[in-house]
Amino acid sequence: MISDETRTVMEQARVIYERLRETLESEHRNKFVAIEPLSGDYFVADTLNAAVRAARSAHPARLSHTIRIGHEAVFHIGLMAQ
């Protein structure tokens, strides 16, 4: 179950991502962006962990939301049929 606070952070971060979408997807596709919505700060990194660490370093007491740039989901888990 997702808390109301987490849901709000996710929704606000998505709004910010939409404003940045063109730039992020043209310059940083397949990387990760952690967005801290209260400040509007965002942190682009090659890995999920690095993006989260950067956001927590800058805003240790706040939640951020991480998105894989240019994708609907952060990870894809699936099976290959043989």
N, C-alpha and C positions, 0 to 999 in steps of 0.2 A: 504494500500500500504506500502510495506517495503522499507525503504530507502537503498541506495547503501551501506552506512556505516554499517547499521544493517545486511544487507545480507553478507557483507564481514566478519563481526565478527562471524556470524553464520557458515559460511564456514570454517573459520580458526579454530573455536572451534571444529567443527566436525573432522577436521584433527587431532587435539590434542587428542580428545576422542578416535579416532581409534588407536592411539599409546598406549593409556592407557587402552583400552577396556578389555583386558584379566585380568589385575589386578583389575580394578574397578568392573567388573562384578563378579569376584570370591570373592571379599572381601566386596563389598558394594551394591549388587543387591537390587533394589527397593528403594534405597536412591536417592538423587538428587546431581548433581554436577554442579556447576557454574564455567565456564571456562573463564578466561580473556586471550585472545589470544596474546596480545602484550608481556606480561611477561611469558605466559605459566603457570601461577599460576592457580590452581584449588582448589575448596572448596567443600568438601563432607559434606552433612548434611541430617538429617532425613526428613526435610521438604523443599519444594521449597523456602518458605520465608527465612528460616535460611541460605540456600545456597546463595541466592541473597544478603542477609544482609552481609554475610561474604565477598563476592566479593566486594561489595560496600564499606565496611569498609577498605579493603586493597587497593582498587583502586577507590576512589570516583569519579574521573573524566573520567573513562573509561567504556565502555560497556562490558558486559559479556554475555555469552549464557548459559542457564541452560538446562540440559538434565536429564531425569529420567533414572537412570542407569539400563541397560538391557531391555529397552523398546523403541519402535519406537516413542511414543508420551508421553508427560508429563502427560496428563490426558486422561481418557477414559470416554466419555459421550455417554450413550446409553439407550435404553429402553429394558425391559424384556417383552417378549410376554407371555400372560397368557392364 
